[in-house]
Amino acid sequence: MTIRFTEGDDVPRDVLEFTEKLFLVAVEDLNGILEAIRDGRLDLAKDGKRAVRDLAEMGKQVLQERNNVDQLRKRIAGSVGAGGGLDLGAARDEIGRRLACLRHARGD
């Protein structure tokens, strides 16, 4: 499987698909172990505990990586939206300034 990191605001689909497949494999393994324990194969109880622990650890790692991606995006974006909101007045002034420069360059 190839994991491609795509650009954009969303978490890359390839990473999400890969993570979902890992969860499915872990859940299938756990279900198989639980079925075996129900059938009386108690020797697999230790494997069941390990599978639950691995699944929980994988979930924590996925959440941590998602947090890391979010923090990286914020760092890349810089101070855009810092403080909880945009200064629309400053944005309007900047747009006006740029339009004035364009008008001046055009000779208006």
Backbone hydrogen bonds in HBPLUS format (Angstrom, degrees):
<---DONOR---> <-ACCEPTOR-->    atom                        ^
c    i                          cat <-CA-CA->   ^        H-A-AA   ^      H-
h    n   atom  resd res      DA  || num        DHA   H-A  angle D-A-AA Bond
n    s   type  num  typ     dist DA aas  dist angle  dist       angle   num
A0016-LEU N   A0012-PRO O   3.16 MM   4  6.53 161.4  2.19 152.3 157.6     1
A0017-GLU N   A0013-ARG O   2.80 MM   4  5.99 165.9  1.82 158.4 162.0     2
A0018-PHE N   A0014-ASP O   2.95 MM   4  6.06 159.4  1.99 144.1 150.0     3
A0019-THR N   A0015-VAL O   2.92 MM   4  6.10 161.5  1.96 149.9 154.9     4
A0020-GLU N   A0016-LEU O   2.85 MM   4  6.06 159.9  1.89 151.7 157.3     5
A0021-LYS N   A0017-GLU O   2.95 MM   4  6.17 153.9  2.02 146.8 153.7     6
A0022-LEU N   A0018-PHE O   2.98 MM   4  6.31 152.5  2.06 146.4 154.0     7
A0023-PHE N   A0019-THR O   3.00 MM   4  6.32 159.2  2.04 151.7 156.7     8
A0024-LEU N   A0020-GLU O   2.93 MM   4  6.19 157.3  1.98 147.9 154.3     9
A0025-VAL N   A0021-LYS O   2.96 MM   4  6.19 159.9  2.00 151.1 155.7    10
A0026-ALA N   A0022-LEU O   2.98 MM   4  6.22 164.0  2.00 150.9 155.4    11
A0027-VAL N   A0023-PHE O   2.83 MM   4  6.01 160.9  1.86 154.1 159.5    12
A0028-GLU N   A0024-LEU O   2.86 MM   4  6.01 159.2  1.90 148.1 154.1    13
A0029-ASP N   A0025-VAL O   2.95 MM   4  6.17 161.5  1.98 150.7 155.5    14
A0030-LEU N   A0026-ALA O   2.95 MM   4  6.16 160.4  1.99 146.8 152.4    15
A0031-ASN N   A0027-VAL O   2.81 MM   4  6.04 160.7  1.85 151.9 157.2    16
A0032-GLY N   A0028-GLU O   2.92 MM   4  6.14 155.2  1.99 148.5 155.2    17
A0033-ILE N   A0029-ASP O   2.98 MM   4  6.25 155.8  2.04 149.8 156.3    18
A0034-LEU N   A0030-LEU O   2.88 MM   4  6.13 163.9  1.91 155.0 159.4    19
A0035-GLU N   A0031-ASN O   2.95 MM   4  6.11 154.7  2.02 145.1 151.9    20
A0036-ALA N   A0032-GLY O   3.02 MM   4  6.24 154.5  2.08 143.2 150.1    21
A0037-ILE N   A0033-ILE O   2.90 MM   4  6.21 154.1  1.97 150.8 158.1    22
A0038-ARG N   A0034-LEU O   2.92 MM   4  6.20 156.2  1.98 146.8 153.2    23
A0039-ASP N   A0035-GLU O   3.01 MM   4  6.28 137.4  2.19 139.2 150.8    24
A0039-ASP N   A0036-ALA O   3.11 MM   3  4.98 124.6  2.43  90.6 105.2    25
A0041-ARG N   A0036-ALA O   2.97 MM   5  5.42 156.8  2.02 153.5 146.3    26
A0040-GLY N   A0037-ILE O   2.93 MM   3  5.12 157.6  1.98 108.6 113.6    27
A0042-LEU N   A0040-GLY O   2.96 MM   2  5.53 130.3  2.21 104.5  90.1    28
A0044-LEU N   A0041-ARG O   3.19 MM   3  6.09 170.8  2.19 122.5 125.3    29
A0045-ALA N   A0042-LEU O   3.04 MM   3  5.39 166.8  2.06 113.9 117.0    30
A0047-ASP N   A0044-LEU O   2.99 MM   3  5.06 115.2  2.43  96.5 112.6    31
A0048-GLY N   A0044-LEU O   2.91 MM   4  6.27 146.6  2.02 149.5 159.9    32
A0048-GLY N   A0045-ALA O   3.07 MM   3  4.91 117.2  2.48  90.0 105.9    33
A0049-LYS N   A0045-ALA O   2.96 MM   4  6.33 155.1  2.03 152.1 157.7    34
A0050-ARG N   A0046-LYS O   3.04 MM   4  6.29 156.9  2.10 145.3 151.7    35
A0051-ALA N   A0047-ASP O   2.86 MM   4  6.08 153.8  1.92 145.4 152.7    36
A0052-VAL N   A0048-GLY O   2.97 MM   4  6.22 158.7  2.02 150.9 155.8    37
A0053-ARG N   A0049-LYS O   2.96 MM   4  6.15 161.6  2.00 147.4 152.9    38
A0054-ASP N   A0050-ARG O   2.79 MM   4  6.00 159.1  1.83 150.6 156.7    39
A0055-LEU N   A0051-ALA O   2.90 MM   4  6.02 156.3  1.95 144.7 151.2    40
A0056-ALA N   A0052-VAL O   2.95 MM   4  6.16 159.4  1.99 149.1 154.5    41
A0057-GLU N   A0053-ARG O   2.91 MM   4  6.11 158.9  1.95 148.4 154.6    42
A0058-MET N   A0054-ASP O   2.84 MM   4  6.00 155.3  1.90 146.6 153.7    43
A0059-GLY N   A0055-LEU O   3.00 MM   4  6.23 154.4  2.07 143.9 150.6    44
A0060-LYS N   A0056-ALA O   3.03 MM   4  6.35 155.7  2.09 147.4 153.5    45
A0061-GLN N   A0057-GLU O   2.94 MM   4  6.21 157.4  1.99 149.5 155.7    46
A0062-VAL N   A0058-MET O   2.92 MM   4  6.16 156.9  1.98 151.0 157.0    47
A0063-LEU N   A0059-GLY O   3.05 MM   4  6.26 163.3  2.08 149.5 153.6    48
A0064-GLN N   A0060-LYS O   2.90 MM   4  6.11 154.7  1.97 146.8 154.4    49
A0065-GLU N   A0061-GLN O   2.87 MM   4  6.07 160.2  1.91 149.6 154.7    50
A0066-ARG N   A0062-VAL O   2.90 MM   4  6.12 152.7  1.98 146.5 154.5    51
A0067-ASN N   A0063-LEU O   2.97 MM   4  6.20 154.3  2.03 144.0 150.8    52
A0068-ASN N   A0064-GLN O   2.87 MM   4  6.19 152.2  1.94 146.6 154.8    53
A0069-VAL N   A0065-GLU O   2.89 MM   4  6.15 155.2  1.95 148.8 154.8    54
A0070-ASP N   A0066-ARG O   2.96 MM   4  6.24 159.5  2.00 148.4 153.9    55
A0071-GLN N   A0067-ASN O   2.92 MM   4  6.18 159.0  1.96 150.9 156.4    56
A0072-LEU N   A0068-ASN O   2.93 MM   4  6.12 155.1  1.99 146.1 153.1    57
A0073-ARG N   A0069-VAL O   2.92 MM   4  6.19 158.3  1.97 151.1 156.8    58
A0074-LYS N   A0070-ASP O   3.03 MM   4  6.30 154.1  2.10 145.6 152.6    59
A0075-ARG N   A0071-GLN O   2.96 MM   4  6.25 153.9  2.03 146.8 153.8    60
A0076-ILE N   A0072-LEU O   2.90 MM   4  6.14 157.8  1.95 151.6 157.7    61
A0077-ALA N   A0073-ARG O   2.88 MM   4  6.04 156.4  1.93 147.1 153.8    62
A0078-GLY N   A0074-LYS O   3.08 MM   4  6.21 126.0  2.39 134.6 147.6    63
A0078-GLY N   A0075-ARG O   3.20 MM   3  5.11 137.1  2.39  92.2 104.2    64
A0082-ALA N   A0079-SER O   2.97 MM   3  4.98 165.5  1.99 125.4 123.3    65
A0084-GLY N   A0081-GLY O   3.23 MM   3  5.88 133.2  2.46 141.9 140.2    66
A0091-ALA N   A0087-ASP O   3.02 MM   4  6.33 154.6  2.09 147.8 155.8    67
A0092-ARG N   A0088-LEU O   2.87 MM   4  6.02 158.1  1.91 145.6 151.1    68
A0093-ASP N   A0089-GLY O   2.97 MM   4  6.22 159.3  2.01 147.8 153.4    69
A0094-GLU N   A0090-ALA O   2.92 MM   4  6.13 155.7  1.98 147.0 153.4    70
A0095-ILE N   A0091-ALA O   2.95 MM   4  6.20 158.5  1.99 151.0 156.6    71
A0096-GLY N   A0092-ARG O   2.93 MM   4  6.17 161.6  1.96 151.0 156.2    72
A0097-ARG N   A0093-ASP O   2.88 MM   4  6.13 154.6  1.95 147.0 154.1    73
A0098-ARG N   A0094-GLU O   2.96 MM   4  6.21 160.6  2.00 149.7 154.4    74
A0099-LEU N   A0095-ILE O   2.89 MM   4  6.14 157.9  1.94 151.6 158.1    75
A0100-ALA N   A0096-GLY O   2.93 MM   4  6.11 155.1  1.99 146.9 153.8    76
A0101-CYS N   A0097-ARG O   3.02 MM   4  6.33 150.6  2.11 144.8 152.5    77
A0102-LEU N   A0098-ARG O   2.99 MM   4  6.29 156.0  2.05 147.2 153.5    78
A0103-ARG N   A0099-LEU O   2.88 MM   4  6.15 158.6  1.92 151.9 157.8    79
A0104-HIS N   A0100-ALA O   2.91 MM   4  6.08 160.4  1.95 147.6 153.2    80
A0105-ALA N   A0101-CYS O   2.91 MM   4  6.12 157.8  1.96 147.8 153.8    81
A0106-ARG N   A0102-LEU O   2.95 MM   4  6.15 142.4  2.10 142.7 152.8    82
A0107-GLY N   A0103-ARG O   2.96 MM   4  6.17 125.7  2.27 139.7 154.1    83
A0108-ASP N   A0103-ARG O   2.92 MM   5  5.20 155.6  1.98 152.5 148.8    84
A0107-GLY N   A0104-HIS O   3.15 MM   3  5.04 137.3  2.34  93.9 106.1    85
